[in-house]
Amino acid sequence: MSLSIDLRNRVALVTGGARGVGRGITDRLLDAGAIVAVCGRTEPEPGALPDGVTFHAADVRDPASVDAMIEAVVSAHGRLDIAVNNAGGSPGTDAATASPRFSEKVLALNLTSALHVAQAANRVMQGQPEGGAIVNITSLSGMRPSPGTAIYGAAKAGLINLTTSLAMEWAPKVRLNCVSAGMVRTELFEEYYGGPEGAAAVASTVPLGRVAEPADVGNAVAWLCSDLAAFVTGANLVVHGGGERLAFFEHQTG
């Protein structure tokens, strides 16, 4: 018998699921048969979302807004089986001069927002016979020094630890895992690295010879949410194409 990822009839929520990495996750969950809702602060343009995907306006940094969104999703679909905390990000800044307000906003978007969504989702999932699965999207920045985005890196490191702690607290009904993504080719990737040449140079440093596509992250999330990963919880699945080449290895190999 062949193996396949089957998420038919499961209801999924993807925060920040309308574009970028979130859109890749949304598309792959749809491909696996899930019913998908996404949320964000700004409603997408008409026709921007795939057919059947519903949008809920919410600020995931605000617990009351999160509670209302989860209630709306459950009211519309009768249940919630999957929650993906994808919303996040941060502009670069010098940690020595970062204002308290800036730091608090980065932490709220990349760490405490995921806790708010996870708590609200868990309250629903614990009452369902089948429980549910929560996946937090983290970053290599949370696993190694993150100069220029130190606060973001600290938030992502905290999210990895939060995932493992909640996985232990909320078992056996709810599984929690995270995906630590390396560089991903989103809409702003080339601009971020100074154009096509800069983006190509950065991509060449990845052992697999390219950066991830949003669908690569989506594939990892779909697997973690499926029955194929039924015994996987508290895990950090690293999706980075082999990581970043080390200077000493480049020296050894020429």
QUIVENGI-V5475 format. One record per pair of residues at least 12 apart in sequence whose ideal C-beta (glycine too) atoms are under 10 Angstrom apart, sorted by the first residue. I is the first residue (numbers start at 1). J is the second residue. Records with the same first field share a line. If there is no record, write none. Layout:
I->J  J
This chain:
3->226  227  228
4->32  33  226  228
5->28  29  31  32  33  34  219  222  223  224  225  226  227  228  229
6->32  33  34  222  226  227  228
7->28  29  30  31  32  33  34  35  36  81  82  133  222  225  226  227
8->32  33  34  35
9->33  34  35  77  79  81
10->29  32  33  34  35  36  77  79  80  81  82  130  132  133  225  226
11->34  35  36  37  73  74  76  77  78  79  80  81  82  83  124  132
12->25  26  29  30  32  34  35  36  37  38  53  73  77  80  81  82  83  84  132  133  135  221  222  225
13->29  36  37  38  39  54  56  58  69  70  73  74  77  80  81  82  83  84  85  86  117  120  121  134
14->26  27  29  34  36  37  38  39  40  53  82  83  84  85  86  87  135  137  218  221
15->37  38  39  40  56  58  60  66  69  83  84  85  86  87  88  113  114  116  117  137
16->38  39  40  41  60  84  85  86  87  88  89  109  113  137
17->29  36  37  38  39  40  44  49  53  55  84  86  87
18->38  39  40  42  43  44  45  48  49  53  55
19->38  40  44  48  49  186  187  188  214
20->86  89  184  185  186  187  188  189  214  217
21->84  86  87  88  89  137  179  181  184  185  186  212  213  214  215  216  217  218  221
22->38  39  40  84  86  87  88  137  186  214  217  218
23->38  44  48  49  50  53  86  186  187  214  215  218
24->86  184  185  186  212  213  214  215  216  217  218  219  221
25->38  84  86  135  137  179  214  215  217  218  219  220  221  222  225
26->38  49  50  53  84  86  214  218  221
27->50  53  214  215  218  222
28->214  215  216  217  218  219  220  221  222  223  225
29->53  82  84  218  221  222  225  226
30->50  51  52  53  218  222
31->50  215  218  219  222
32->218  219  221  222  223  225  226
33->222
34->52  81  82  222  225  226
35->52  53  54  73  76  77  78  79  81  82
36->49  50  52  53  54  82  84
37->52  53  54  55  56  69  70  72  73  74  76  77  80  83
38->50  53  54  55  56  58  84  86  87
39->54  55  56  57  58  59  60  65  66  69  70  72  73  86  87  117
40->55  56  57  58  59  60  87
41->57  58  59  60  61  65  87
42->55  57
43->55  56  57
54->72  73  76  77
56->68  69  70  71  72  73  76
57->69  72
58->70  72  73  87  113  116  117
59->87  108  109  113  116
60->85  86  87  88  108  109  112  113  114  115  116  117  120
61->87  104  105  107  108  109  110  112  113  116
62->108  113  116
63->112  113  115  116  117  119  120
64->116
65->113  116
66->113  115  116  117  118  119  120  121
67->116  117  119  120  123
68->120
69->116  117  120
70->83  116  117  119  120  121  123  124
71->120  124
73->120  121  124
74->120  121  123  124
78->128
79->124  125  127  128  130  132
80->120  121  122  123  124  125  128  132  134
81->121  124  125  128  130  131  132  133  225
82->121  125  132  133  134  135  221  222  224  225  226
83->114  117  118  120  121  122  124  125  132  133  134  135  136  174  176  225
84->114  117  121  133  134  135  136  137  179  217  218  221  222  224  225
85->110  111  113  114  115  116  117  118  121  134  135  136  137  138  159  162  163  176  178
86->114  117  135  136  137  179  181  217  218  221
87->109  110  113  114  117  137
88->106  109  110  111  113  114  136  137  138  139  152  155  156  159
89->106  109  110  139  149  152  186  188
90->102  103  105  106  107  109  110  139  141  146  148  149  150  151  152  153  155  156
91->106  148  149  152
92->146  147  148  149  150  152  192
93->106  148  149  150  151  152
94->147  148  150
95->146  147  148  149  150  151  153  154
96->150
98->150  151
102->151
103->150  151  152  154  155
104->151
105->151
106->149  150  151  152  153  154  155
107->151  152  154  155  158
108->155
109->152  155
110->137  138  139  141  142  151  152  153  154  155  156  158  159
111->136  138  142  151  152  154  155  156  157  158  159  161  162
112->155  158  159  162
113->155  159
114->134  136  137  138  155  156  158  159  162  163  166  178
115->136  158  159  162  166
117->134  136
118->134  135  136  159  162  163  166  170  174  176
119->134  166  170
121->133  134  170  174  176
122->134  166  169  170  173  174  176
124->174
125->170  173  174  175
126->170  173  174
127->173
128->173  174
129->173
130->173
131->170  171  172  173  174  175
132->170  173  174  175  176  225
133->174  175  176  177  221  224  225  226  227  229  230  232  233
134->163  166  167  170  174  175  176  177  178  224  225  233
135->163  175  176  177  178  179  217  220  221  222  223  224  225  229  237
136->156  159  160  162  163  166  176  177  178  179  180  236
137->156  159  178  179  180  181  184  217  220  221  239
138->155  156  157  158  159  160  162  163  178  179  180  181  236  237  238
139->152  153  155  156  157  159  160  178  179  180  181  182  183  184  240
140->153  156  180  181  182  183  238  239  240  243  244
141->153  154  155  156  157  180  181  182
142->154  155  156  157  158  159  160  161  178  180  236
143->156  157  160  180  236  238  240  243
144->157  243  244
156->178  180  181
157->180
159->178  180  236
160->178  180  236
161->178  236
162->176  178
163->176  177  178  179  233  234  235  236
164->176  177  178  233  234  235  236
165->234
166->233  234
167->232  233  234  235
168->233  234
170->233
171->233  234
172->233
174->233
175->224  225  229  230  231  232  233  234  235
176->224  233  234  235
177->220  221  223  224  225  229  232  233  234  235  236  237
178->220  221  224  234  235  236  237  238
179->216  217  218  219  220  221  223  224  235  236  237  238  239
180->217  220  236  237  238  239  240
181->211  212  214  216  217  220  237  238  239  240  241
182->206  208  211  212  216  217  238  239  240  241  242  243  244
183->199  202  203  205  206  210  211  212  240  241  244
184->211  212  213  214  215  216  217  239  240
185->199  203  210  211  212  213  214  216
186->211  212  213  214
187->214
189->202  203  211
190->202
193->211
199->211
202->244
203->241
204->245
205->241  242  243  244  245  250
206->240  241  242  243  244  245
207->240  241  242  243  244  245  249
208->240  241  242  243
209->241  242
210->241
211->240  241
212->239  240  241
216->239  240  241
217->237  239
218->239
219->239
220->237  238  239
221->237  239
223->237
224->237
